[in-house]
Every structure is written in structure tokens, then in C-alpha cells.
Amino acid sequence: MANHLDLEEQEQLDQLKHFWKQYGDLITWVLIAIMGAYAAWNGYHYWQRTQSAKAAALYEEVERAAQANDLSKVERAFGDIQSGFGSTAYAQRAGLLVAKVFYDGNKIDAAKAALTWVAEKSSDEGFSAVAKLRLAGVLVDAKGYDDAIKLLNGSFPYSFEALVADRKGDVLALQGKATEAKAEYTKAYNAFDATSDYRKLVEFKLNSLGVDIGKDVKQASAGARS
């Protein structure tokens, strides 16, 4: 009986050796790949956390420089966050902030550059849209109406439709294109929520162009729906 069990154990052992000889390398490499992927996943998330913490510290430096109105320090701190952490949300926020500081400090080209960088490099469509709208405003102030319209005709998230139409209306009105401006303002008016204060501002703009809100806009809306 003992010999019989010994033979069974030996046979099982031989089968196990044969299986391991045939598939052992494959199993080992699969396990290595799994452990490597797990380690990489942990490492990536650790890297993300450290990058975010460093970016946050640099953003605070940008904020302090902006509050002190130290333009040279703003420029230097923004350059640091751009070069080291350009893909983070902190860098995009910094770009919007420094653009305002530069613009207020009459460094128009630097403001344009910061806004253009956010508009083109941000992976967040919200930051990109805000940057484009602000850049269009800077272009309008410099009488770059055609460039502003070209920028506003680009891609925007649906949630920005009303703001984009309103800004287009501003540009067209300044160009003396009253009919086109009315159309854009009407689009903006209809897109804004009825309780929005911004809608009241658009209504004022329409009134200044001779549009009767109670009649003309409703007719235009009915025509668009049909």
C-alpha cells in the first residue's frame, strides 16, 4: 500500500515537473508583468500626487506675486510652473491669473501670450474656452476685430454658447455690422437662463440696437424652432 502511494506521489510529482518545465517560464513572466504593472500604477499615482503638490506651491507663489503686483516675479513664477508642471490645472489657472496681471500692467503682448498658451495647451476645455474668450476681449481692445471673430468661430463647449454669441455680438457691433450683431445677441439672449443677470445685459444691448425684446426676439426664436 505504501509503495502504491509512493508511486502515485511520484507520478504526480513527475506531472508537476513536466507542467512547470512546459509552462513555468510563461507563468513567471506573467507574474512579473502583473507585479510590474501594479508597481507602475502605484508609482504613477504617487508621481501625480507629488506633481500636484509642487504645482500648488508654485501657484501660490504666482498668487503672492500677483497680489504684490510684482510683474517680474509673476513672469518668473509663471515660467517655472509652465516648464515644470504645464499639464496641471494649477498651471492653467496661473495662466489666466497672470494674463490679467499683465494686461492691467499694460504688458499686452505678455497677456496675449499667457492666454494663447492656456487656450492651446490646456487639456481642460473649460480653461481653454475661458482663455479664448478673454483673448478675444484683448484683441477687440486692440481693434483686432477680424482676429477676434476668427478665434470666436473656433471650437467651444456647448455650455459656453451664450457667452461666445454675446462676445461675437460685441465685435460685430463695433464693426458696424448691426444686423449680424443683432443675430448673435439674440442667440445669446435665448441661450442664457431667464433669471440670469447676464441675460439682462444682453437685453440692454439688443435695445440699444433697436430690438424690441417682446416682439423681435420671440419672432426670431419661433423662426429658429420652425
N, C-alpha and C positions, 0 to 999 in steps of 0.2 A: 504494500500500500504506500509505504514511504517512497519507494522507488518510483511508483506511478506518479505521485505528487511532484517528486523531483523532476521527472520527465516533463510534466505539464508546465512547471515553473520555468524549466529550461527552454521549452518551446515558446512560451510567452515572452521570455527574455530575448530569445533569438528574433521573434517577430518585432519586438520593440526596437532592437538594434537595427533591423532591416528598415523599419519605418523611419527611424531617426537618420540613418545613413542616406535614405532617399529624400526626405523632406526636412531634415534638420537645418540645413543652411537657409532654406526658404523661410522657415519659422523664425529663425534667429533674425534675419533681415527685416521681416515684418514687424517683429517686436521692437527692433532698433528704430524702424521708421515711426512706429506709434509713439515710442518714448521721445523720439526727436521732435515729432510734431507737437507733443504735449509741452515739452520744454520750450519750443519756439513760441507757442501760444502764450505761455506764461511770460516769457521774455518780452514778447511784443507788447503785452498789456502793461508790463512794468515800465517799458520804454515810453509808452503813451502817457502813463501817469507822470513820469519824471519830466517828459517834454512839456506837458501841460502845466506842471508846477513852475518850470523855468520860464515858460511863456507868460504865465500870470505875473510873475515877478517883474519881468521886463515891461509888461503892460502897465503895471503900477508906476514904474519909472517914467513911462511916457506920460501918464496922467499927471504925475507930480510936476514934470517939466512943463506940461501944457498949462497947469494951474498957475505956475510961476511965470508963464509967458516967456520962457527961455527957449527961443526958436532954435538956437544952435544945439541945445541939449535935446530938444524934441526931435530934431533931424537925426542926431546921433543915436538916440534910443530907438527910434523907428527903424533905422538902418540895421541895428542889431537884431530886432525882432523879425525883420524881413529876412535877413540872411540865415538866421538860425532856426526860426520857427514859423516860416512863411505859410505853412499849410494849416496852422491852428486858427481857431476862431478869434483868439486874442489878437493875432496879427491883423485880421480883417477889421476888428473893432478899432485897433490902433490906427489903421489907415484912414478910417472915417474921421476919427478924432483929430489926427494931425492935419488932415486936409482943411478942416475948419480953422485950426490954429494958423496954418499957413495963409489961408485966404484972409482971415482977419488981420494978419500981419503984412498983408499986401505982397505976399510971395505967391503970386497967382500960378506961375509955372510949377512950383513945388506942390501946390494944392491939386492942380490937374494931374500931375504925375502920381500922387498918392491915390487919388480917386480912380485913375485908369488902372493902377496896379490891383486895387481891390476888385474892380469890375471884371478884369481879365483873369485874375489868379484865384479868386475865391471859389471854393467848392460848394459854398452855401449860396443858393440862388437868391436868398433874401438880401444878404450883404451885397451881392453883385448888383441887384436891382436898385438898392438904395444908393450905391455908388454911382450908377449910371444917371439916376435922377438928379443927384447933386452935381455931377459933372455937366449935365445938360444946363443946369442953372448957371454954372460958372461960364459956360460957353455963351449963353444968352447975354450975360453981363458984359462979355467982350464983343457982343454983336456978331457972334459966330452962329447965326441962325440956321444956316444950312447944315452945319456940322451937328448942331443940337437936334434937328429933326432927324437926321440920319441915325444918330445914336438912339433916339426915342423910337425909331421904327424897327429897332432890333428886338431880340427875344426877351420877354419879361414873364414872370409868373402871373397866372390869372388874377391873383389877389392884388396885383399892382395895376390892374387895367384902368381903374378910375384915376389914379394918380398920374399915370402916363398920359391919358387923354387930356387931363387938366393941364399938364405941362405943355403938351403939344398945342393946346388952345392958346396958351400964353405966347408961345413962339410965333404962331400964325397971326395972332392979333398984332404983335409987334411988327410983323412983316406987312401989315395992312391987308391981310387976307381974311376979311371979316366972315365971309361965307364958310370957309374951311374951319375958322376958329369956332364959329357957332356949332358946327357939326361935332367938333371934338369936345367942346364944353357940354353939349347935350349928352354925348356918350358918357362923359364923366358924371354929369348930374344923375343920369339914370342908374349908373353903376354904384354910386355912393348910397349908403343906408339913409333912409328918410330922416333919421334923427341925428345924422352926422353934422357937426358944425362945419366941416369942410364942404358939405353939400350947399350950405347957405352961402359960402364964399363963391362957389361956382355959380349959384343963382344970381348973385350980385354981378358977376362978370357977364352973364347972359343978359341981364337987364341993361348993362352999360352998352351992349351991342344991339339993343332994341328988341330983345326977345321977350315975349310975354310967356312967362312960365306956365300960367294956367291954360294957355292955348297952344302955343307953338311947340313946346316940348312934348305935350301929350300927343299932338298930332304926329310928331316925328317918331315917338315911341310906338304909336299904333301902326305907322307905316313900316317900321323896322320889324314888328312882330308879324305883320301880314306878308 
